[in-house]
Amino acid sequence: MSQLLRRKQINEARSEHVDPQVEVEHGLRRSLGVWQLTSLGIGAIIGAGIFSGAGTAVSGGPNHVGAGPGLVLSYVLVAIACGFAALCYAEFASLIPQAGSAYTYAYATLGELVAWIIGWDLIIEYAVGNIAVAVSWGAYFQTLMKGFGLGLPEWLATDPRSARQAFAELQADPSVTGATLDAAHAWQNAPHVLGLPIIFNLPAVVIVALITWILVKGIRESAWANTVMVLLKLAILVFFVTIGAFWVRPENWSPFMPNGWNGVFVGASLIFFAYIGFDAVSTAAEEAKDPQRDMPRAMMWSLGVTSVIYIVVTLVMTGLVPWDQHGTADPLASAFSERGYDWVAGIISFGAVVAMASVLLVFQLGQPRIFYSMARDGLLPPFAAKLHPKYRTPHVTTILTGAFVAFFAAFANINEVIELTNIGTLFAFVLVAAGVMVLRWREPERHRPFRTPAVWFVAPAAIVSCGFLMFKLPRVTWERFGIWMAVGLVLYFLYGYRHSRLRPGGEGTRAV
């Protein structure tokens, strides 16, 4: 039990950060100000969550009800919950400015076992989240190519479960159109091998492979490039709102909450995916000029700006098309396609393709860093901490992450992936909030460059609000999450527990 609860010394985590060799390996420099950090947050937040996830949250799915136009209230609820969590992240980011993010925070406060759990959980947030981004990217790419008459065969641009479900809907109602009809055609026209249809998402696989190659080469987004991406995303969303406002039908907003407050709460648990990028600001703590001052501001600004954008976009989206017709992987483009404005859908698809490619790059970069931190602590095999001799990148884990994301993006259903990503992210936020309180109790005298205001209210509020959203997720999501956590615990006791640097006699054993 003492081994499971052993904590990593905060001073040791800091020394790893300031070590000159670590600086060389990661190439991190304190060059980001508050506006650049805010731009990073907005860039990481605006992605598949609004370009894709809003669709299933509005219309519902096989495992949950839809929020309808009331999704705007869901965004308000989630923004409040994220605000509480962001303040907790900010305290840790200023106290432990290291790339390990929530994993490192947990190791310093809640002990090794919880650190492993949250590190394993972060795979859901980063890698599994990227599966959803890749699937959505593929849908928008297909829409864009169709605008030029170059669309791929449908069986090369969808997942088998969506195709089978669409085919069943077509048999029940031959009048279906749009994305449902396209997916049904994929099931009808797919080639067969051993009697099984060959259906997979080729564009999603290709974009993940390309991003993985770029990351192995060591090319990273600069602050300037990220700002350009943010401006492009905002321009596309402004275009969507401006054009869409002329074709909004107010009658589509009635009923505003077709499934009552239950639908709003379920919608909030689903569109939490739209906000998972805000903790990307905390992972940039090592690169911030003044993290104790700028991190909280950047987090609050990025959350505030994106919340307003999400609410306005959702109002226009639900005003264009009835709420129960948005369950596609590209709802913003489909909203115009359904009304015959393919040229507008094409412009939106182009912006979404570029915007989500940048999100893929940011989060695909983050996952290997988590693995690197865990391997450095002995919880993963040494190969996970190896760097490419030429490019100085964690090439092994970058390639493994890319292969994992590409394989599941080829066959995964986006609705199920988003649900799993949400529960993993919410769980991470709960543990970070708990960690802030634990460290305040254990080490009240420790200097904190930034202190979470009203911590004994804010941290419990983050736990309660995020926990509530977790419990509104479908039961099947909890079952899959439980299986994932069980597999992680088995791996920890088979390897991590035996090789930890903090194990008695190990390289990192020191009192905390």
C-alpha positions in Angstrom: 0.0 0.0 0.0 2.9 2.4 0.8 4.2 1.8 -2.7 0.8 2.5 -4.3 0.5 5.8 -2.4 4.1 7.0 -2.7 4.2 10.4 -4.2 6.7 12.0 -6.5 8.6 14.9 -4.9 7.5 18.2 -6.4 11.0 19.5 -6.3 12.1 16.5 -8.3 9.5 17.2 -10.9 10.8 20.8 -11.1 14.4 19.7 -11.4 13.5 17.5 -14.4 12.0 20.6 -16.0 15.0 22.9 -15.4 17.6 20.2 -16.3 19.5 21.5 -19.4 19.3 18.1 -21.1 15.5 18.1 -20.8 15.4 21.5 -22.3 17.4 20.2 -25.3 15.3 17.1 -25.7 11.9 19.0 -25.7 13.1 22.2 -27.3 10.8 24.2 -25.0 11.4 27.9 -24.4 9.5 30.4 -22.3 8.3 32.5 -25.2 4.5 32.5 -25.0 2.6 35.4 -23.6 -1.1 35.6 -22.6 -2.4 36.2 -26.1 -0.4 33.4 -27.6 -1.6 31.0 -24.8 -5.2 32.2 -25.4 -4.7 31.5 -29.1 -3.4 28.1 -28.3 -6.4 27.3 -26.1 -8.9 28.5 -28.7 -7.0 26.6 -31.4 -7.1 23.4 -29.5 -10.8 23.8 -28.4 -12.3 24.7 -31.7 -12.2 21.4 -33.6 -14.3 18.2 -34.0 -16.3 19.1 -30.9 -18.2 21.9 -32.7 -17.6 20.8 -36.3 -18.9 17.3 -35.5 -19.8 16.5 -31.9 -22.6 19.1 -31.8 -24.6 17.1 -34.4 -25.1 14.0 -32.3 -25.7 16.0 -29.1 -28.5 17.9 -30.8 -30.3 15.0 -32.5 -29.5 12.1 -30.1 -28.2 8.7 -30.9 -28.9 5.0 -30.2 -27.7 5.3 -26.6 -29.0 8.7 -25.6 -31.6 11.4 -26.2 -30.9 14.7 -28.0 -30.8 18.2 -26.5 -32.3 19.9 -29.5 -31.9 23.7 -29.8 -31.6 23.6 -26.0 -27.9 22.5 -26.5 -27.1 26.2 -26.1 -27.9 25.7 -22.4 -25.7 22.7 -22.4 -22.8 24.8 -23.5 -23.4 27.2 -20.6 -23.4 24.4 -18.1 -20.2 22.9 -19.5 -18.4 26.3 -19.6 -19.1 26.7 -15.9 -17.9 23.2 -15.1 -14.7 23.7 -17.2 -14.1 27.1 -15.5 -13.9 25.4 -12.1 -11.6 22.7 -13.5 -9.4 25.3 -15.3 -8.7 27.2 -12.1 -7.5 24.0 -10.5 -5.3 23.2 -13.5 -3.9 26.7 -13.3 -2.6 26.2 -9.8 -0.8 23.0 -10.7 0.5 24.4 -14.0 2.2 27.2 -12.1 3.4 24.9 -9.3 4.7 22.0 -11.5 5.4 23.5 -15.0 6.0 20.1 -16.6 4.8 18.4 -19.8 3.2 15.5 -18.0 0.1 17.6 -17.2 -2.6 15.9 -15.1 -0.5 12.7 -14.8 2.4 14.6 -13.1 -0.1 16.6 -10.9 -1.6 13.3 -9.6 1.8 11.8 -9.0 2.8 14.7 -6.8 -0.4 14.7 -4.7 -2.5 11.5 -4.9 0.2 8.8 -5.3 1.6 6.4 -7.9 -1.5 4.3 -8.4 -3.8 7.3 -9.1 -1.1 8.8 -11.3 -1.0 5.6 -13.4 -4.8 5.6 -13.6 -4.9 9.2 -14.8 -2.0 8.6 -17.2 -3.9 5.6 -18.7 -7.1 7.7 -18.7 -5.3 10.5 -20.7 -5.0 8.0 -23.5 -8.7 8.3 -23.8 -8.6 12.1 -23.9 -5.7 12.4 -26.4 -5.5 9.2 -28.5 -9.2 8.2 -28.5 -10.2 11.8 -28.8 -8.0 12.0 -31.9 -9.9 9.1 -33.4 -13.1 11.2 -33.3 -11.2 14.2 -34.8 -9.9 12.0 -37.6 -13.3 10.5 -38.3 -14.9 13.9 -38.5 -12.0 15.2 -40.7 -12.7 12.3 -43.1 -16.4 13.3 -43.3 -15.6 16.9 -44.1 -12.9 15.9 -46.6 -15.4 13.7 -48.4 -17.9 16.5 -48.5 -15.3 18.9 -49.9 -14.2 16.4 -52.6 -17.8 15.9 -53.6 -18.0 19.6 -54.3 -15.4 19.1 -57.0 -17.0 15.9 -58.2 -14.1 13.9 -56.8 -15.6 12.1 -53.9 -14.4 8.7 -52.9 -16.7 5.6 -53.1 -18.9 5.7 -50.0 -17.5 2.4 -48.8 -14.1 4.1 -48.5 -15.3 7.0 -46.5 -17.5 5.7 -43.7 -17.5 3.2 -40.9 -19.3 -0.2 -41.1 -21.6 0.3 -38.2 -23.0 3.6 -39.6 -23.4 2.0 -43.0 -25.3 -1.0 -41.6 -27.5 1.2 -39.5 -28.2 3.6 -42.5 -29.1 0.6 -44.7 -31.6 -0.6 -42.1 -33.1 2.9 -42.0 -33.3 3.0 -45.8 -35.2 -0.3 -45.8 -37.7 1.0 -43.2 -38.1 4.4 -45.0 -37.1 4.5 -48.7 -37.5 8.3 -48.6 -34.3 9.0 -46.6 -31.8 11.4 -48.1 -28.5 13.1 -47.4 -25.8 11.5 -45.3 -28.0 8.6 -44.3 -28.6 7.6 -48.0 -24.9 7.9 -48.7 -24.0 5.6 -45.9 -26.7 3.1 -46.9 -25.2 3.1 -50.4 -21.8 2.2 -48.8 -23.4 -1.0 -47.4 -25.1 -1.8 -50.7 -22.1 -1.2 -53.0 -19.1 -2.3 -50.9 -17.0 -5.2 -52.2 -17.1 -8.4 -50.1 -14.4 -10.7 -48.9 -15.4 -14.0 -47.4 -18.9 -12.7 -47.4 -18.1 -9.6 -45.3 -18.4 -6.1 -46.7 -15.2 -4.1 -46.9 -16.1 -0.7 -45.4 -13.6 1.7 -43.8 -12.7 5.4 -43.5 -9.7 5.8 -45.8 -9.4 9.6 -45.5 -9.2 9.3 -41.7 -6.3 6.8 -42.0 -4.4 9.0 -44.5 -4.6 12.2 -42.4 -3.4 10.4 -39.3 -0.5 8.8 -41.1 0.5 12.2 -42.5 0.3 13.9 -39.1 2.3 11.1 -37.5 5.1 11.4 -40.2 5.2 15.2 -39.6 5.6 14.7 -35.8 8.3 12.1 -36.2 10.2 14.6 -38.4 9.9 17.1 -35.5 8.0 19.8 -37.2 5.8 21.6 -34.6 3.4 24.5 -34.8 4.9 27.8 -33.9 2.9 30.4 -32.1 2.5 32.3 -35.3 1.3 29.3 -37.3 -1.2 28.5 -34.5 -2.6 32.0 -34.6 -3.1 31.8 -38.3 -5.0 28.5 -37.8 -7.2 30.1 -35.1 -8.0 33.1 -37.4 -9.0 30.7 -40.1 -11.3 28.7 -37.8 -12.9 31.8 -36.5 -13.4 33.2 -40.0 -15.1 29.9 -41.1 -17.5 30.0 -38.1 -18.2 33.7 -38.7 -19.0 32.8 -42.3 -21.3 30.0 -41.2 -23.2 32.3 -38.8 -23.4 35.2 -41.3 -24.7 33.2 -44.2 -26.8 30.9 -42.1 -28.6 33.7 -40.4 -30.4 34.6 -43.7 -31.9 31.1 -43.9 -32.8 30.4 -40.3 -36.3 29.2 -39.8 -37.5 30.1 -36.2 -40.0 27.3 -36.2 -37.0 24.9 -36.2 -36.3 26.1 -32.6 -39.6 24.7 -31.4 -39.6 22.7 -29.2 -36.6 24.3 -27.7 -36.0 21.4 -25.3 -37.6 18.4 -27.0 -36.4 16.0 -24.2 -36.6 18.5 -21.4 -33.8 19.1 -18.9 -32.7 15.5 -19.2 -31.8 16.2 -22.8 -29.9 19.3 -21.9 -27.9 17.5 -19.2 -27.2 14.6 -21.6 -26.2 17.1 -24.3 -23.8 18.7 -21.8 -22.1 15.4 -21.1 -21.7 14.8 -24.8 -20.5 18.2 -26.0 -17.9 18.3 -23.2 -15.8 16.9 -26.0 -15.9 20.4 -27.5 -13.9 21.8 -24.6 -11.2 19.1 -24.0 -8.7 21.3 -25.7 -8.6 23.9 -22.9 -6.2 21.8 -20.9 -3.7 22.1 -23.8 -3.0 25.5 -22.2 -1.8 23.8 -19.1 0.5 21.5 -21.1 2.2 24.7 -22.4 3.2 25.8 -18.9 6.9 25.1 -19.6 6.7 27.5 -22.6 4.9 30.4 -20.8 6.8 33.5 -20.0 4.8 34.1 -16.8 2.7 31.0 -16.1 1.3 32.2 -12.7 -0.1 35.3 -14.3 -0.9 34.3 -17.8 -2.1 30.7 -17.5 -5.4 31.5 -15.6 -6.1 34.4 -17.9 -5.5 32.4 -21.1 -7.7 29.5 -19.8 -10.6 31.9 -18.9 -10.3 33.9 -22.1 -10.3 30.8 -24.3 -13.2 29.3 -22.5 -15.2 32.5 -22.7 -14.6 33.2 -26.3 -15.3 29.6 -27.5 -18.5 29.4 -25.3 -20.0 32.5 -27.1 -19.0 31.1 -30.5 -20.5 27.7 -29.7 -23.8 29.2 -28.5 -24.2 31.4 -31.6 -23.2 28.6 -34.0 -25.6 26.1 -32.4 -28.5 28.6 -32.7 -27.9 29.0 -36.4 -27.3 25.3 -37.0 -30.6 24.2 -35.3 -32.4 27.1 -37.1 -31.4 25.8 -40.5 -32.5 22.2 -40.1 -34.9 20.5 -37.7 -33.1 19.3 -34.5 -33.6 15.6 -35.2 -31.7 15.7 -38.6 -28.2 16.6 -37.3 -26.8 13.3 -36.4 -23.9 13.3 -38.9 -20.1 13.6 -38.6 -20.2 17.0 -40.5 -23.3 18.8 -39.1 -22.3 22.3 -40.1 -21.8 21.4 -43.8 -24.8 19.0 -43.8 -27.0 21.9 -42.5 -26.5 23.6 -45.8 -26.3 20.5 -48.0 -29.7 19.4 -46.7 -31.1 22.8 -48.1 -29.3 22.5 -51.4 -26.5 25.1 -50.8 -23.6 22.8 -51.6 -21.3 25.7 -52.4 -21.6 27.0 -48.8 -21.1 23.4 -47.5 -18.0 23.2 -49.6 -16.5 26.4 -48.0 -17.3 25.2 -44.5 -15.8 21.8 -45.3 -12.6 23.4 -46.5 -12.3 25.4 -43.3 -13.1 22.3 -41.2 -10.5 20.2 -43.0 -7.7 22.7 -42.2 -9.0 23.4 -38.7 -9.2 19.8 -37.5 -5.9 18.9 -39.1 -4.3 21.4 -36.7 -6.2 19.9 -33.7 -4.9 16.4 -34.8 -1.4 17.8 -34.7 -1.7 19.4 -31.3 -3.2 16.3 -29.5 -1.2 13.8 -31.5 1.9 15.7 -30.1 0.6 15.5 -26.6 0.0 11.8 -26.2 3.7 10.8 -26.8 4.7 13.4 -24.2 2.5 11.7 -21.6 4.1 8.3 -22.5 7.5 9.9 -22.2 6.8 11.2 -18.7 5.5 7.8 -17.6 8.4 6.0 -19.0 10.8 8.4 -17.4 9.2 7.5 -14.1 9.6 3.8 -14.8 5.9 3.0 -15.3 6.3 2.2 -18.9 9.2 0.4 -20.7 12.3 2.4 -21.5 11.6 2.4 -25.3 8.7 4.9 -24.6 11.2 7.5 -23.5 13.6 7.0 -26.4 14.2 10.0 -28.7 15.0 9.8 -32.4 18.8 10.3 -32.8 18.4 12.9 -35.5 15.0 14.6 -35.0 15.0 14.4 -31.1 11.4 13.4 -31.0 9.8 10.4 -29.1 9.5 8.6 -32.4 8.6 5.2 -31.1 5.5 6.3 -29.1 4.6 8.8 -31.8 4.4 5.9 -34.4 2.6 3.6 -32.0 0.0 6.3 -31.2 -0.4 7.0 -34.9 -1.0 3.4 -35.6 -3.5 3.1 -32.8 -5.5 6.2 -33.9 -5.4 5.2 -37.6 -6.6 1.7 -37.1 -9.6 2.6 -35.0 -10.4 5.7 -37.0 -10.8 3.4 -40.0 -13.7 1.5 -38.4 -15.0 3.5 -35.4 -18.4 5.1 -35.1 -17.9 8.7 -34.1 -20.8 8.9 -31.6 -19.4 6.1 -29.5 -15.8 7.5 -29.6 -17.0 10.9 -28.5 -18.9 9.4 -25.5 -15.8 7.5 -24.4 -13.6 10.6 -24.8 -15.9 12.6 -22.7 -15.9 10.3 -19.7 -12.1 10.0 -19.8 -11.7 13.8 -19.8 -14.3 14.4 -17.1 -12.5 11.8 -14.9 -9.2 13.6 -15.4 -10.7 16.9 -14.3 -12.2 15.3 -11.2 -8.8 13.9 -10.2 -7.0 17.2 -10.8 -9.6 19.1 -8.6 -9.2 16.5 -5.9 -5.4 16.8 -6.1 -5.5 20.5 -5.5 -7.4 20.0 -2.3 -5.1 17.2 -1.1 -2.0 19.2 -1.7 -3.5 22.3 0.1 -4.1 20.0 3.1 -0.8 18.2 3.0 1.5 21.2 2.3 -0.4 24.4 3.1 2.8 26.3 3.5 4.2 25.5 0.0 4.6 28.6 -2.2 2.1 28.6 -5.0 2.7 31.2 -7.8 -1.0 31.0 -8.6 -3.6 30.0 -6.0 -7.0 28.7 -7.0 -9.4 31.3 -5.5 -11.9 30.0 -3.0 -10.4 26.6 -3.5 -12.7 24.8 -0.9 -15.6 25.9 -3.1 -14.1 25.8 -6.6 -12.5 22.4 -6.4 -15.6 20.6 -4.9 -17.7 22.4 -7.5 -15.5 21.1 -10.2 -15.8 17.5 -8.8 -19.5 17.7 -8.4 -20.2 19.3 -11.8 -17.9 17.0 -13.8 -19.1 14.0 -11.8 -22.7 14.9 -12.6 -21.9 15.1 -16.3 -20.2 11.7 -16.1 -23.3 10.1 -14.6 -25.4 11.5 -17.4 -23.4 9.5 -20.0 -24.9 6.3 -21.3 -24.5 3.1 -19.4 -22.6 1.4 -22.3 -20.0 4.2 -22.1 -19.4 3.4 -18.4 -19.0 -0.2 -19.3 -16.4 0.5 -21.9 -14.6 2.9 -19.5 -14.6 0.2 -16.8 -13.0 -2.3 -19.2 -10.4 0.2 -20.3 -9.5 1.0 -16.6 -9.3 -2.7 -15.7 -6.9 -3.4 -18.6 -4.8 -0.4 -17.4 -4.6 -1.8 -13.8 -3.5 -5.2 -15.1 -0.7 -3.6 -17.0 0.4 -1.5 -14.0 0.7 -4.5 -11.7 2.4 -6.5 -14.4 5.0 -3.9 -15.2 4.7 -0.4 -13.7 4.5 -1.5 -10.1 7.7 -3.6 -10.5 9.8 -1.0 -12.4 8.7 2.3 -10.8 11.6 4.6 -9.9 9.9 5.2 -6.6 9.9 1.5 -5.7 12.0 0.8 -2.5 15.6 0.6 -3.7 14.8 2.2 -7.0 16.5 5.1 -8.6 13.8 7.7 -7.6 13.1 6.7 -4.0 13.0 9.8 -1.8 10.8 10.9 0.9 8.1 13.5 0.1 
